[in-house]
Structures are given as structure tokens and as C-alpha cells.
Amino acid sequence: MKIKDITLTESKWVKAFKHPITGKTKKFSNIDMAKKWMSSVPAAKPSKKEKLNSIWNSFEQVVANTYPDTDPVEVFLSKYDIDIEDLYQAAKVNGYADPMNYWEEFDAQYKADNP
């Protein structure tokens, strides 16, 4: 669910964006009331794909930061409160059989670049 951005200005009436749940547009006589109303609108929940991409980006950073000293999956799971199944799904979405497959490719590329 996408929420339109608006610019608030000091004026007699301030128009607010369309409420994503009720579909109503509200007017306010006070800019502070408009800001309060807009901040109470729930944020859109990220899609499953966005969540998996976020998990994968975090995992890539952990691999880069821990290579070659330790197991990146262990470090990742201890640092982030994420289910291991989500990590495996994120790997599959990004073209890897599992997270360690990414680490192995990272390792091979590093060794090829630094003989």
C-alpha cells in the first residue's frame, strides 16, 4: 500500500492525503493536527520479497565482514532475530541453493582475485 507524500504549509486549511484504510481525505485547521493524524496512519507492511531481499542484503554484509574468520550463518543468526528458514528462502530467491553456497562462491572469487 503506497501513501502519497504531501507538503504541509501554514495556511487556513491543510489538506491531508487519502487515508489508506478508510479512503477519506481529511482537512485540518491546524498543521500540528494534520501531522499527528498522518503519523498515526499505519505503515505499509513490506512484501515477502522485500523482506527476503532485506534479509539477503544483511547476510551479504555479514559474509563480507566475517570472511574468512568464521561461519557467516552462525554470526548472522546470532546478530539478527531471523528464522533460518527465511535465510534459506532468501538464498533461493537470490539464486543460491543455500547460504553456504553463496559463501563458497564468495570464497572462490576472493581466492581468484587474490592469488
N, C-alpha and C positions, 0 to 999 in steps of 0.2 A: 504494500500500500504506500503510495507516494504522496507526500504532503507538499503542497505548493509553498514556496517561500514568499513572504511579503516583506515590505519595508514599512516599518512603523514610523509615522511622522506625527508631530504635535499638531493637532487640528481639533475642531469641534467634535467630529466623529471619526473614528478609526475603523476601517473595515478589516475584518479578520478573514482568514482563509476558510474554505469549506471544511467543516468538521468531518473527518474520515468515517466516523461511525454513524452519526445522525444525518449527515448530508446537508445540514443547515449552515448558512453563513450568518455570522453574528456581527453586530455593530456595538461599539463601546464608546462611552463618553469620556473615558479616561484611558490613557495609554498603559498605565500600570495594570488595570483590569484586563486589558487585551493581552498583555504579556503573560499574566497569570493564567488566563484561560488557555492560551496557546501552549504554555508549558505543561498543562495538565492533560493534553492530548497524548494518548499512548504512542510510543514509538513503534514503527512498523517492525515486526519480528523478521529477522533475516531468514531467507530461504535456506533449505537444506544444503543446496550447492554453495551458497555464500558461506555457510558455517563450515563446510568441509574445506573450502578454499582458504579460509582463515586458519583452520587447524593446520593445513598443509604448509602455509607460509610460515607459521610458527615453528613447525617441525624442521623446515629447511634452515631456519636461523639457528636452531639448536644444533643441527648437524654441522653447520659451518663453524659454530663457536666451540664445539667439543671435539671436533676431528683432530687428531686420531686417538685422543686420550681415553675415551670411554664410550660405552654403549649409548647412542643417542636416544633410543626408545626409552631406556630407563631414566635418563635425565629429563626427557620431555614429560613423561608421565609423573615424575616427582615434582616438576615445576608447574605443570598445568593440571587443573582438575578436569581431565577429559577421559572419557571411556576409551579403552584401547580399540574397541570395535570401530569407533568413529575415526580413529587414526588409520586403521586398515582400509576403511571406506575412502578416506581422503587420498590414500596412496593409490587406490584403484582408479579413482576419478582422475588422478593426475598421471595415469599411465604406468604405474608400477604395481608389481604383484603384491608387494608388502613394503613396509617402511625400510626394512633392512636391504631390500633390493635397491632402493634409492641410495642408501649409504654405500653399498658396494659399487654403484656407478660413480658416485662422488669420489670414492677412494681410487678407482681406476683412472678417472680423469685427472685427479690430483697427481697420481704417480706418473701419468703420461706427460703432464705439464712440468713436472719437477723430477727429471731422471736422476 
